[in-house]
Amino acid sequence: MEMTMRWYGKDHDTVTLEQIRQSCYVTGIITTLYDKLPGEVWTLDEILAMKKEVEDAGLHLAGIESVNVSDAIKTGAPERDKDIAAYIETLENLGKADIHMVCYNFMPVFDWTRTELERKREDGTTVLAYNQDTIDQMDPEKMFDSIKNDMNGTVMPGWEPERMEKVKELFALYKDIDEEKLFENLVYFLKAIMPVCDKYDINMAIHPDDPSWSVFGLPRIISTEAKLKRMMDAVPNKHNGVTFCMGSYGTNLNNDLIDTIKMLKGRIHFAHVRNLRFNDGMRDFEESAHLSSDGTFDMYAVM
């Protein structure tokens, strides 16, 4: 196991690689090429330059979060094979650069959903938070405007302005996509990329739906232990694995985190070890510190 930290690049992150290196026990970096759109090929030169920047700071490029999957692939549009070919070429270049883990998601429209980006806690820190009652009073465009106002000029992966400005068009793309169809498209994608993953020993770590229930009627296919098992059984390759994000699976208190970890044995390629604190209801929560006593989860048992 390697301790890593997400880095948003020198153009977007206020924390430098040099500062991350001073963090106790953190030796690895998780990052991505932030100017790349879904469907674009990452060239080997671009990947090597990214890797060199991390290594020059005395750190290890442990993996990528994310190589984004295009909407054409998720919806099964006619151009999906072209985008899958580009994805395979990117994976091949990552493999040539000796990078062996890719975190990705298969969520429609939104990569993650929160209602607050800066909820203040008792100690003065600020955290992400979610309240279902707030969501129920919004439409997708209003939610984007709310998130955009809280961004303070930063780039939030999955909430890029150029993408969210097309939110109506995105919802139109998915109007006929239910859970079954989305799952079929995921399996099609995974079967297509497994040969290059086998060749270069690349672990694909799918990120769970966040939160783990439908928002604005969008389908959810990576949200429960049963759905995870179905995905792994459909593509029973060791490189087809998961990102065990406690802050996403754990949004549904009916998900038993310990049982899920046991079921996923050998297929957890990446983990977001995070705690949540639930407030007035099952769909009202905020991030908390890592101690079990500060949130809802038994962090000791998880580790």
Secondary structure, DSSP 8 states (H G I E B T S, - for coil): --EEEE---TTT-SS-HHHHHTSTTEEEEEE--TT--TT----HHHHHHHHHHHHHTT-EEEEEE-----HHHHHT-TTHHHHHHHHHHHHHHHHHTT--EEEE---SS-S---SEEEEE-TTS-EEEEEEHHHHHT--HHHHHHHHHHHSTT---TT--HHHHTTHHHHHHHTTT--HHHHHHHHHHHHHHHHHHHHHHT-EEEE---SSSS-STT---SSSSHHHHHHHHHHS--TTEEEEEEHHHHTTSTTS-HHHHHHHTTT-EEEEE--EEEE-SSTTEEEEE-SSGGGSSS-HHHH-
